[in-house]
Amino acid sequence: MKKILLAMLAVGVLAACNNNNKQTKEENMIQELQLTQEWDKTFPKSDRVDHKKVTFTNLFGITLAADMYVPKNAEGRLAAIAVCGPFGAVKEQSSGLYAQTMAERGFVTLAFDPSFTGESGGEPRRIASPDINTEDYSAAVDFLSNCERVDPERIGVIGICGWGGFALNVAAVDPRIKATVASTMYELTRINEKGYFDQNDSEEARYQMRQMVARQRTEDFRTGEHPRAGGVVDPLPDDAPQFVKDYYDYYKTPRGYHERSGNSTDGWVTGGMMPMMNTRLLHYAGEIQSAVLIIHGEKAHSRYMGEDAFKLLKGENKELMIIPGATHCDLYDGGNGNYIPWDKLEEFFKTNLK
């Protein structure tokens, strides 16, 4: 039986990240969340960092749950990194691994569950919004900027898979972010508008998709329920594309399975993707003045999205790194090799979060 910790207002973990230790209006908005107290990650706990659960609210009033990692025996204010993704995952999976590893390398890190997912608040569960999920990152920066262990002038973000697109989106609008990494990124609005590999890029195809989602919303209102589309397909068909097999190997096996992950279990609300079909991320990507590193696997099915995003960026502080032999999911946890370029990530953030 899992032990449950009720996350209350300004108690313990929040006080540690409040310069004056006084209750603020934002803290009064925080909802009670049930946070799992035991270590339930898909990766082993490091003895080189301190870990604790924290909560904070975004501007939509949704309370977000996060894991905070701080290097042991660190002194003074440190550079910090907010981490999220992949789309459909939770902080106990890939984002937590990135956060803990970067904390081992000297950063305060925050791996958070986005709105409507994992241990974070928001109803109905398992819906997504380009606007709200971009705001989730800025809310994480709000929190870190007011943490006594963090230098507010040295904050960066990491976005994995679908949250790579949101990370670039927030970097374009929030100048407090001094460095951004998008790892094995998806541009989710492009997928919803055009399909994989842009194969459904036509007015008729989009209209048919809109019709399907609209009918589902009518049905959801009638029944008061929000059925989900299912996570990664299970059982896996013999003729499944290789990238679907890669997803299965991560989300549906002990390698990356987690009970709160939509990709591991029952997926997303079928009528909840309408905003993704009518909004385009990265519109102002060319105006990002801070440093950006886009990392993609050579064999990733999603590589085209990272390369196209890189073409939008301007300035000498932008870099595209292709990892030889790596697939999309190899950058979730390293795969069967050392595919995540940890030394490069450390160098990038230490250079740009001075």
BASETI-748799 format. One line per field, with one value per residue (C-alpha): residue number from 1; residue in three letters; x, y, z. Coordinates in Angstrom, 3 decimals, padded with zeros to 6 digits. Example, Ala and Ser with C-alpha at 12.3 -4.5 7.8 and 13.67 -1.06 7.14 Angstrom:
BEGIN
pos c(1:2);
code c(ALA:SER);
px c(012.300:013.670);
py c(-004.500:-001.060);
pz c(007.800:007.140);
% end
This chain:
BEGIN
pos c(1:2:3:4:5:6:7:8:9:10:11:12:13:14:15:16:17:18:19:20:21:22:23:24:25:26:27:28:29:30:31:32:33:34:35:36:37:38:39:40:41:42:43:44:45:46:47:48:49:50:51:52:53:54:55:56:57:58:59:60:61:62:63:64:65:66:67:68:69:70:71:72:73:74:75:76:77:78:79:80:81:82:83:84:85:86:87:88:89:90:91:92:93:94:95:96:97:98:99:100:101:102:103:104:105:106:107:108:109:110:111:112:113:114:115:116:117:118:119:120:121:122:123:124:125:126:127:128:129:130:131:132:133:134:135:136:137:138:139:140:141:142:143:144:145:146:147:148:149:150:151:152:153:154:155:156:157:158:159:160:161:162:163:164:165:166:167:168:169:170:171:172:173:174:175:176:177:178:179:180:181:182:183:184:185:186:187:188:189:190:191:192:193:194:195:196:197:198:199:200:201:202:203:204:205:206:207:208:209:210:211:212:213:214:215:216:217:218:219:220:221:222:223:224:225:226:227:228:229:230:231:232:233:234:235:236:237:238:239:240:241:242:243:244:245:246:247:248:249:250:251:252:253:254:255:256:257:258:259:260:261:262:263:264:265:266:267:268:269:270:271:272:273:274:275:276:277:278:279:280:281:282:283:284:285:286:287:288:289:290:291:292:293:294:295:296:297:298:299:300:301:302:303:304:305:306:307:308:309:310:311:312:313:314:315:316:317:318:319:320:321:322:323:324:325:326:327:328:329:330:331:332:333:334:335:336:337:338:339:340:341:342:343:344:345:346:347:348:349:350:351:352:353:354);
code c(MET:LYS:LYS:ILE:LEU:LEU:ALA:MET:LEU:ALA:VAL:GLY:VAL:LEU:ALA:ALA:CYS:ASN:ASN:ASN:ASN:LYS:GLN:THR:LYS:GLU:GLU:ASN:MET:ILE:GLN:GLU:LEU:GLN:LEU:THR:GLN:GLU:TRP:ASP:LYS:THR:PHE:PRO:LYS:SER:ASP:ARG:VAL:ASP:HIS:LYS:LYS:VAL:THR:PHE:THR:ASN:LEU:PHE:GLY:ILE:THR:LEU:ALA:ALA:ASP:MET:TYR:VAL:PRO:LYS:ASN:ALA:GLU:GLY:ARG:LEU:ALA:ALA:ILE:ALA:VAL:CYS:GLY:PRO:PHE:GLY:ALA:VAL:LYS:GLU:GLN:SER:SER:GLY:LEU:TYR:ALA:GLN:THR:MET:ALA:GLU:ARG:GLY:PHE:VAL:THR:LEU:ALA:PHE:ASP:PRO:SER:PHE:THR:GLY:GLU:SER:GLY:GLY:GLU:PRO:ARG:ARG:ILE:ALA:SER:PRO:ASP:ILE:ASN:THR:GLU:ASP:TYR:SER:ALA:ALA:VAL:ASP:PHE:LEU:SER:ASN:CYS:GLU:ARG:VAL:ASP:PRO:GLU:ARG:ILE:GLY:VAL:ILE:GLY:ILE:CYS:GLY:TRP:GLY:GLY:PHE:ALA:LEU:ASN:VAL:ALA:ALA:VAL:ASP:PRO:ARG:ILE:LYS:ALA:THR:VAL:ALA:SER:THR:MET:TYR:GLU:LEU:THR:ARG:ILE:ASN:GLU:LYS:GLY:TYR:PHE:ASP:GLN:ASN:ASP:SER:GLU:GLU:ALA:ARG:TYR:GLN:MET:ARG:GLN:MET:VAL:ALA:ARG:GLN:ARG:THR:GLU:ASP:PHE:ARG:THR:GLY:GLU:HIS:PRO:ARG:ALA:GLY:GLY:VAL:VAL:ASP:PRO:LEU:PRO:ASP:ASP:ALA:PRO:GLN:PHE:VAL:LYS:ASP:TYR:TYR:ASP:TYR:TYR:LYS:THR:PRO:ARG:GLY:TYR:HIS:GLU:ARG:SER:GLY:ASN:SER:THR:ASP:GLY:TRP:VAL:THR:GLY:GLY:MET:MET:PRO:MET:MET:ASN:THR:ARG:LEU:LEU:HIS:TYR:ALA:GLY:GLU:ILE:GLN:SER:ALA:VAL:LEU:ILE:ILE:HIS:GLY:GLU:LYS:ALA:HIS:SER:ARG:TYR:MET:GLY:GLU:ASP:ALA:PHE:LYS:LEU:LEU:LYS:GLY:GLU:ASN:LYS:GLU:LEU:MET:ILE:ILE:PRO:GLY:ALA:THR:HIS:CYS:ASP:LEU:TYR:ASP:GLY:GLY:ASN:GLY:ASN:TYR:ILE:PRO:TRP:ASP:LYS:LEU:GLU:GLU:PHE:PHE:LYS:THR:ASN:LEU:LYS);
px c(000.000:001.492:001.982:000.218:001.432:-001.121:000.496:-000.693:-000.139:003.281:004.329:007.929:008.913:007.249:008.708:012.162:011.508:009.926:012.374:010.287:008.551:005.192:002.051:001.347:-001.815:-000.423:000.052:-003.512:-004.651:-002.843:-005.160:-004.630:-002.929:-002.242:001.470:003.095:005.687:007.620:010.189:008.236:010.420:011.485:015.114:017.158:017.469:020.798:022.731:024.377:021.283:018.552:014.992:011.616:008.093:006.886:003.749:003.026:000.230:000.089:-001.835:-004.883:-005.122:-004.044:-001.757:001.252:003.187:006.927:010.046:012.826:016.431:019.296:022.991:024.139:026.426:025.902:026.290:024.876:022.433:022.667:021.573:018.275:016.498:012.776:012.141:009.023:007.976:007.481:003.880:001.767:004.501:004.926:007.763:008.595:009.802:012.127:011.862:012.777:015.833:016.971:016.317:018.131:021.120:021.473:021.236:024.148:026.016:025.425:022.004:018.826:016.236:012.458:010.688:006.970:003.759:001.872:-001.657:-004.295:-001.752:000.140:-000.067:-000.853:-004.309:-006.790:-010.049:-010.934:-007.882:-005.640:-006.379:-003.801:-003.647:-000.906:-001.610:-001.892:001.040:003.266:002.163:003.113:006.758:006.501:004.859:007.849:010.119:008.002:008.589:012.318:012.806:011.528:013.517:016.286:018.600:018.259:019.841:016.809:019.068:020.277:017.240:016.868:014.392:014.495:011.607:011.462:009.378:006.141:007.352:010.331:007.924:006.400:009.902:010.747:007.350:007.906:011.481:010.033:007.707:009.516:012.916:013.659:014.638:018.295:018.865:016.595:017.128:014.582:015.364:013.823:011.152:007.662:005.743:002.367:000.234:001.814:001.022:-002.594:-002.950:-001.131:-000.646:002.606:005.096:002.524:000.616:-002.814:-001.997:-005.212:-008.322:-010.530:-008.446:-008.512:-012.258:-012.866:-010.755:-012.619:-015.934:-014.855:-013.646:-016.769:-019.084:-017.127:-017.474:-021.252:-021.338:-019.104:-021.447:-024.459:-022.921:-020.824:-017.869:-014.579:-013.460:-009.800:-008.230:-005.876:-002.146:000.480:-001.223:-001.266:-001.020:001.467:000.459:003.042:002.875:003.249:005.655:009.075:008.489:005.344:007.428:009.933:007.160:005.899:009.399:009.564:006.050:004.700:007.685:009.466:011.959:009.578:006.098:004.391:000.820:000.153:001.486:-001.185:001.076:001.558:-002.147:-005.307:-004.098:-005.709:-009.300:-010.515:-012.429:-009.691:-007.373:-009.387:-007.081:-004.097:-005.783:-006.266:-003.025:000.525:003.480:006.832:005.345:007.908:010.723:012.854:012.739:014.281:017.383:018.578:020.592:018.892:020.137:017.987:018.989:017.621:018.411:019.709:017.094:014.227:010.966:010.475:013.825:012.196:010.372:013.558:015.397:012.520:012.323:016.045:015.594:013.322:015.963:018.364:021.693:025.026:023.845:021.601:022.751:021.357:022.922:022.140:022.979:024.325:022.252:019.686:015.927:013.252:012.876:016.629:016.749:014.138:016.491:019.590:018.138:020.523:023.482:024.703:022.610:021.781:024.709:024.941:028.334:026.983:023.931:026.126:028.455:025.540:023.849:027.051:028.059:024.704:023.617:026.669);
py c(000.000:003.289:005.918:009.138:012.619:015.426:018.449:021.431:025.144:026.576:023.655:022.465:022.131:025.373:027.329:026.304:028.110:031.254:034.032:035.573:032.361:034.157:032.742:034.361:034.664:032.017:029.589:030.157:028.958:025.631:022.652:019.609:016.906:013.329:012.861:009.465:009.552:006.436:006.355:005.040:006.165:004.069:004.838:004.265:006.981:008.780:009.187:012.327:014.535:015.499:014.919:016.222:016.724:020.285:021.947:025.285:026.875:028.192:031.288:029.165:028.180:024.589:023.111:021.292:018.523:018.228:016.451:018.803:017.626:019.526:018.531:017.313:019.650:022.446:025.977:029.295:029.959:027.602:027.565:025.719:023.709:022.915:019.605:018.108:015.413:013.250:013.884:011.315:010.537:011.514:012.916:009.448:008.509:010.300:013.855:012.672:010.871:014.033:016.124:013.832:013.419:017.162:017.678:015.262:017.652:020.695:022.154:022.559:020.773:020.489:017.648:018.443:016.790:019.023:020.208:017.452:014.626:012.566:013.938:017.478:019.009:019.953:018.426:016.537:014.335:013.706:016.653:018.990:022.653:024.516:027.575:025.926:023.578:026.457:028.313:025.257:025.942:029.615:028.586:026.316:029.295:031.377:028.752:028.405:032.176:032.387:029.458:030.418:027.788:029.228:032.173:033.614:034.970:031.447:029.352:027.007:024.390:020.918:019.572:015.942:014.681:016.699:018.994:019.876:021.885:023.526:024.309:026.199:027.898:029.185:030.233:032.523:034.263:034.114:035.907:034.652:031.397:031.729:028.305:025.669:022.035:020.241:016.524:014.142:016.802:016.641:019.659:018.438:021.017:020.017:016.355:017.197:019.464:017.354:013.863:011.952:012.899:015.501:012.731:014.212:017.785:018.698:020.713:017.645:015.502:018.220:018.657:014.952:015.027:018.077:016.360:013.311:015.352:017.548:014.523:013.119:016.352:016.289:012.725:013.583:016.374:014.056:011.303:013.404:011.133:011.668:008.393:007.990:006.790:004.316:004.610:002.799:-000.014:-003.299:-006.041:-004.899:-005.834:-007.702:-005.066:-002.080:000.614:000.537:003.731:002.200:-000.822:001.553:003.220:-000.186:-001.187:001.857:002.440:-001.110:-002.930:-002.622:-000.338:002.631:001.525:003.685:003.380:007.140:007.473:007.832:006.219:003.226:002.904:004.368:007.430:010.816:012.076:011.524:014.802:016.866:017.620:020.338:023.176:021.309:021.333:025.091:026.479:026.456:026.312:027.951:030.970:033.231:030.698:032.944:035.595:033.418:035.338:032.901:029.753:026.664:023.108:020.678:017.018:014.262:010.671:009.820:007.078:008.879:008.982:012.467:013.820:015.964:017.984:018.832:019.727:021.914:023.653:024.351:026.059:028.600:029.623:032.529:033.396:031.761:030.453:027.834:024.258:021.045:017.786:014.493:011.361:008.574:005.388:006.693:006.269:008.548:006.617:006.092:009.685:008.964:006.931:006.197:003.079:000.162:002.489:005.797:007.818:010.762:013.218:014.119:015.826:018.022:018.955:019.878:021.942:023.703:024.770:025.717:027.871:029.588:029.807:031.672);
pz c(000.000:-001.073:001.545:000.661:001.445:001.314:-000.289:001.774:001.396:002.161:004.321:004.323:000.697:-000.360:002.529:001.354:-001.941:-000.564:000.202:002.985:004.117:004.081:002.559:-000.817:-002.871:-005.209:-002.345:-001.229:-004.663:-004.352:-004.334:-002.181:-004.215:-003.286:-003.807:-003.605:-000.867:-001.819:-004.627:-007.598:-010.516:-013.495:-012.646:-009.464:-006.849:-006.808:-003.572:-004.986:-004.840:-002.397:-003.593:-002.464:-003.775:-004.362:-005.711:-007.371:-009.406:-012.950:-014.020:-014.848:-011.187:-011.785:-009.150:-010.564:-008.825:-009.275:-008.094:-007.068:-007.166:-005.498:-005.570:-002.161:-000.234:-002.772:-001.457:-002.557:-005.334:-008.282:-011.903:-012.340:-015.035:-015.392:-017.186:-018.740:-021.214:-023.129:-024.176:-022.344:-019.823:-016.165:-014.102:-012.814:-016.295:-018.704:-017.354:-013.877:-015.215:-017.007:-013.894:-011.494:-013.817:-014.361:-010.594:-010.214:-012.497:-010.343:-011.167:-009.162:-011.266:-011.330:-013.168:-013.249:-014.364:-016.810:-016.145:-016.248:-015.994:-013.444:-009.918:-011.088:-010.892:-013.591:-014.792:-016.844:-016.716:-019.709:-021.927:-023.449:-024.453:-026.353:-024.218:-020.805:-021.337:-022.455:-019.315:-017.232:-018.074:-017.111:-013.835:-013.155:-013.823:-011.400:-008.742:-009.371:-009.509:-005.938:-004.568:-002.162:-003.709:-007.238:-009.013:-010.870:-013.612:-014.464:-015.367:-018.331:-019.535:-021.066:-023.102:-024.196:-027.125:-027.269:-024.528:-026.700:-028.827:-025.755:-024.442:-027.634:-027.501:-023.974:-024.755:-027.424:-024.964:-021.606:-021.574:-018.063:-019.764:-020.681:-022.285:-023.816:-024.790:-026.968:-026.949:-029.532:-030.027:-031.492:-032.721:-031.515:-033.284:-036.587:-035.926:-035.140:-038.160:-040.734:-039.330:-039.079:-041.774:-042.985:-044.771:-043.959:-044.899:-046.702:-045.943:-046.341:-044.003:-041.359:-041.781:-041.244:-038.089:-036.812:-037.473:-035.504:-032.518:-032.579:-032.523:-029.607:-027.651:-028.145:-026.859:-023.907:-022.863:-023.154:-021.035:-018.690:-019.453:-021.267:-022.876:-023.713:-026.908:-025.272:-024.778:-026.800:-028.691:-026.760:-027.852:-030.457:-034.032:-036.056:-038.792:-036.444:-037.704:-036.106:-034.146:-032.585:-031.609:-030.036:-028.031:-026.892:-025.794:-023.553:-022.236:-022.047:-020.540:-017.185:-018.916:-018.759:-017.662:-015.051:-013.807:-014.015:-017.543:-020.200:-022.772:-020.512:-019.730:-021.300:-023.180:-023.814:-023.897:-027.460:-027.586:-025.976:-028.880:-030.643:-029.446:-030.906:-034.317:-034.411:-032.987:-034.287:-031.945:-032.797:-034.613:-032.935:-032.694:-034.895:-032.184:-029.453:-028.431:-025.769:-026.436:-027.890:-028.365:-030.353:-029.989:-032.194:-033.019:-036.465:-036.833:-035.057:-037.003:-035.522:-036.696:-039.392:-036.745:-034.888:-038.080:-039.301:-035.920:-036.073:-039.448:-037.748:-035.205:-035.666:-034.113:-033.403:-030.037:-031.687:-032.301:-033.782:-032.570:-034.313:-032.299:-034.568:-034.469:-031.968:-032.379:-030.918:-027.652:-027.219:-026.001:-023.328:-021.161:-023.231:-024.849:-025.126:-025.434:-024.072:-026.480:-024.228:-024.540:-020.863:-021.181:-023.965:-021.893:-018.942:-021.130:-022.840:-019.632:-017.801:-020.767:-021.116:-017.469:-016.200);
% end
